[in-house]
Amino acid sequence: MNAETNTTAPLESLELERLVCAARDSLSDEMVGRLAGSAAEALDLVDKAGRAGLARAIPTLAEMINNGDLERLAQLARVYHSAQDALTDEMVGRLAETVGEGLSLMDRLNRGGAGRLVEMLERMQSTGALEKIANTLPALLDRLDMMANLLSCFESAARKSRETPATGGLGSLWHTLTDADTIHSLQFLVHLSQQMQEHCGTKHA
């Protein structure tokens, strides 16, 4: 057993020496230069990593790999790269212009007292006044339309009164009093007077 081991050891040593010689013969000067350059770059990289404290970042990187955070960061980087490729010069110009206009608008609002307006709206919201305004606003708009129509009627009536010649005499007065339109107008004025008295609180007991 020991004799066989002693015999095998010189053979293995001889084969290893032949392998080293073959590898040495197969290496050209260019290959040796490349290997030396690669070894120098590797040592320089290790030195830079040591001076930059990369060893302290390895546990964090390992945890990010285990949690999948590194993969999500890579996906986010790919999305950002795709968005950057998709943006044209015109789109970038429009985005910059939009951002500039937004900042200018915020500056104008700030200088115009928008902060005080927001405070007033907050107080109105806390007291319920803002909700009341929102509920009564549609009815108020309808009333404004009615007022506009009423003013238009006044204007039309005044114009028609100026254009219609006035006639005197009992016959003309009798015709006016017995005219159906006149009776309807008088009834409308009576109803209007009643409604105004009811809503204004001036109706007699």
BELCORCOR-V553557 format. One line per field, one symbol per residue. psi: psi as a letter, one per 40 degrees, with the letter a starting at -180 (. if undefined). burial: 1 if it has 16 or more other C-alpha atoms within 10 Angstrom, else 0. A space follows every 50 residues. Layout:
psi: ???
burial: ???
This chain:
psi: dddddddddddddddddddddddddehidddddddddddddddddddddd defdddedddddddddeeddddddddddddddddddhidddddddddddd dddddddddddefdddddddddddddeedddddddedddddddddddddd dddddddddddddhihiaiddddddddehdddddddddddddddddddde fehi.
burial: 00000000000000000000000000000000000000000000000000 00000000000000000000000000000000000000000000000000 00000000000000000000000000000100000000000000000000 00000000000000000000000000000000000000000000000000 00000
